[in-house]
Amino acid sequence: MRDFFDVIRNRRSVKYYDESIKISRKEILEMLNEANITPSSCNFQPWRYIVVDTPEGKEKLGEANYNKVQNDTSSAMIILLGDLDYFEKFEEIYGAAVDEGHMTEDVKEKFKISLEGMIEATSHETKRESVYFDCGLWAMQFTNIVHAKGYDSNIIGGFDREKVSELFELDESLIPIMLIAIGKKDKDARPTTRIPAENLVTFK
């Protein structure tokens, strides 16, 4: 496992992958579970994902993914989805919290009542913004974990979201947020520059 600062300083957006390297589904599940400790609003964990790692799945996704090289050469493509019906997982999430002794049943039920009122008053657009925000945090966590495990990744926004929903027959509550290519690099990623914080910050 790599040093934390080595991971965040040296992770790159890789475009070309070694097609001979295949990440097992067991290891992908381990990385997904590690990423699931990402914080989210009220711990709703609105991220969902489809792992596309078969030739048939890649061919299907390729109809909507503008990044053909990454689609075809990566070990897997992760379709990151945001669930607008995240509140439906309340019992699963907070029931487990009660079972594990993190809160009492009484506290859980009071919390549920207060959240129900908040959710009912939340607009569709605000829910979308919240889901995008939380999934963005998850994506960065996941790609750092991938790099820490010795693999490479790239976060992709260039794809046809409506086509993905159609091809994978997604429920209307599921929003395709982004695609993430994972695998082992075949070519080094191009270095990039960053604006110094001194040029961006304002202290008050």
matplotlib code that plots the C-alpha trace (Angstrom):
import matplotlib.pyplot as plt

x = [0.0, 1.4, 2.0, -1.1, 0.7, 2.3, -1.1, -2.7, 0.3, 1.0, -2.5, -3.0, -5.9, -4.8, -6.1, -4.4, -4.6, -2.8, -5.5, -3.7, -4.3, -7.6, -8.7, -10.8, -14.3, -13.3, -10.7, -13.1, -15.7, -13.0, -12.2, -15.8, -16.4, -13.3, -14.7, -18.1, -16.7, -16.9, -19.0, -22.4, -25.3, -27.1, -25.1, -27.6, -24.9, -26.7, -24.0, -24.9, -22.7, -22.6, -19.3, -18.9, -16.1, -17.3, -16.8, -20.6, -21.0, -18.1, -19.6, -23.0, -21.4, -19.3, -22.5, -22.7, -19.1, -17.2, -13.9, -13.5, -9.9, -10.5, -13.8, -12.1, -8.7, -9.5, -10.0, -13.5, -15.6, -17.6, -20.9, -21.4, -25.1, -26.8, -30.0, -32.7, -34.7, -31.8, -34.2, -35.6, -32.3, -33.0, -34.0, -31.1, -28.6, -30.0, -31.3, -27.7, -26.6, -29.0, -27.9, -24.2, -25.0, -24.3, -27.8, -31.0, -34.2, -35.9, -33.2, -33.5, -37.2, -37.0, -34.3, -36.5, -39.4, -37.3, -35.7, -39.0, -40.1, -36.9, -37.0, -40.6, -39.7, -36.6, -37.0, -36.0, -33.2, -31.8, -31.8, -29.9, -27.3, -26.9, -26.5, -24.0, -22.0, -21.9, -21.1, -18.2, -16.7, -17.1, -15.4, -12.3, -12.1, -12.5, -9.8, -7.3, -8.0, -7.5, -4.2, -3.2, -3.8, -1.3, -3.8, -4.8, -8.0, -9.7, -12.9, -15.0, -17.8, -17.9, -20.7, -24.4, -26.3, -29.7, -28.2, -26.7, -30.0, -31.7, -29.0, -28.9, -32.6, -32.1, -34.9, -35.9, -34.6, -31.0, -28.9, -25.7, -23.2, -19.9, -17.9, -14.6, -12.1, -9.9, -6.9, -3.2, -1.6, -0.1, 1.1, 2.1, -0.4, 0.6, 1.8, -0.4, 0.1, -1.8, -2.5, -0.8, -3.1, -1.5, -3.1, -6.5, -7.0, -8.5, -8.0, -10.5]
y = [0.0, 3.4, 6.4, 8.7, 11.8, 9.6, 8.5, 11.9, 13.6, 10.9, 9.7, 10.5, 10.4, 7.5, 7.2, 4.0, 0.6, -2.7, -5.0, -8.1, -6.9, -8.0, -6.8, -9.5, -8.8, -9.7, -6.9, -4.5, -5.2, -4.6, -1.2, -0.2, -1.1, 1.0, 3.9, 3.5, 5.1, 8.4, 10.9, 11.9, 14.1, 12.5, 9.4, 8.6, 7.1, 7.9, 6.3, 3.2, 1.6, -0.8, -2.6, -3.2, -5.8, -8.2, -7.8, -7.7, -5.0, -3.0, -3.2, -1.9, 0.9, 1.8, 3.0, 5.8, 6.4, 8.9, 7.7, 4.6, 3.7, 3.8, 1.9, -0.9, -1.2, -0.7, -3.7, -2.3, 0.7, 1.8, 3.6, 5.8, 6.5, 8.8, 7.6, 10.3, 7.8, 7.6, 7.9, 4.5, 3.1, 4.7, 1.5, -0.4, 2.3, 3.3, -0.1, -1.3, 1.6, 0.5, -3.1, -2.1, 0.1, 3.5, 4.8, 3.6, 2.6, 5.7, 8.1, 6.4, 6.9, 10.5, 11.1, 9.4, 11.7, 14.8, 13.6, 12.7, 16.3, 17.6, 15.3, 16.2, 19.9, 19.3, 20.1, 17.7, 20.1, 20.3, 16.5, 16.3, 18.8, 16.9, 13.5, 15.0, 16.5, 13.2, 11.1, 13.5, 12.9, 9.1, 9.2, 11.0, 8.6, 5.6, 6.7, 7.3, 3.8, 2.4, 4.1, 3.0, -0.6, -0.2, 0.4, 3.5, 5.3, 8.1, 9.9, 10.5, 13.0, 12.7, 10.3, 10.2, 9.9, 9.4, 6.6, 4.9, 5.0, 3.5, 0.8, -0.4, 0.1, 2.3, 3.3, 7.0, 7.6, 6.7, 9.4, 8.5, 10.8, 9.8, 6.9, 5.7, 3.6, 1.3, -0.9, -0.8, 1.9, 1.0, 4.5, 7.2, 9.9, 13.4, 15.6, 18.5, 21.8, 23.3, 26.9, 27.7, 28.2, 31.6, 32.7, 31.5, 32.1, 35.0, 35.2, 37.2]
z = [0.0, -1.0, 1.2, 1.3, -0.1, -2.8, -3.8, -4.1, -5.7, -8.3, -9.4, -13.0, -15.5, -17.6, -21.2, -22.4, -20.6, -20.8, -22.1, -20.7, -17.1, -15.6, -12.2, -10.5, -9.4, -5.9, -5.9, -7.5, -4.8, -2.2, -3.7, -4.0, -0.3, 0.7, -1.2, 0.5, 3.7, 1.8, 3.7, 2.4, 3.3, 6.3, 5.5, 2.7, 0.5, -2.8, -5.0, -7.0, -9.7, -12.6, -13.2, -16.9, -17.4, -20.1, -23.8, -24.3, -21.6, -23.0, -26.5, -25.1, -23.2, -26.2, -27.9, -25.3, -24.3, -26.4, -25.0, -27.1, -26.2, -22.5, -22.9, -24.9, -23.2, -19.5, -17.2, -16.3, -16.7, -13.6, -14.4, -11.3, -10.7, -8.3, -6.7, -6.2, -4.1, -1.6, 1.4, 0.6, 2.1, 5.5, 7.3, 5.8, 6.8, 10.2, 11.1, 10.9, 13.0, 15.7, 15.4, 15.8, 18.8, 17.2, 18.2, 19.9, 18.1, 19.7, 18.3, 14.9, 14.7, 15.8, 13.2, 10.5, 11.3, 11.0, 7.8, 6.2, 6.6, 5.1, 2.1, 1.4, 1.3, -0.9, -4.6, -7.4, -8.5, -4.9, -4.7, -7.9, -6.7, -3.4, -5.3, -7.7, -4.8, -2.8, -5.8, -6.7, -3.3, -3.8, -7.2, -5.9, -3.0, -5.3, -7.8, -5.0, -3.6, -7.1, -7.3, -3.8, -5.0, -7.8, -10.6, -12.7, -13.5, -15.3, -14.5, -17.6, -18.1, -21.9, -22.6, -23.6, -20.3, -21.9, -24.0, -20.9, -19.1, -22.2, -22.8, -19.2, -18.6, -15.6, -13.3, -13.6, -10.1, -11.2, -12.8, -14.7, -13.0, -14.6, -16.0, -14.4, -16.3, -14.2, -15.1, -15.5, -17.6, -21.0, -21.5, -19.0, -18.5, -19.6, -16.6, -15.8, -14.0, -11.1, -10.0, -6.7, -3.8, -3.2, -6.5, -5.6, -1.9, 0.0, 3.8, 5.9]

ax = plt.figure().add_subplot(projection="3d")
ax.plot(x, y, z, "-o")
ax.set_aspect("equal")
plt.show()
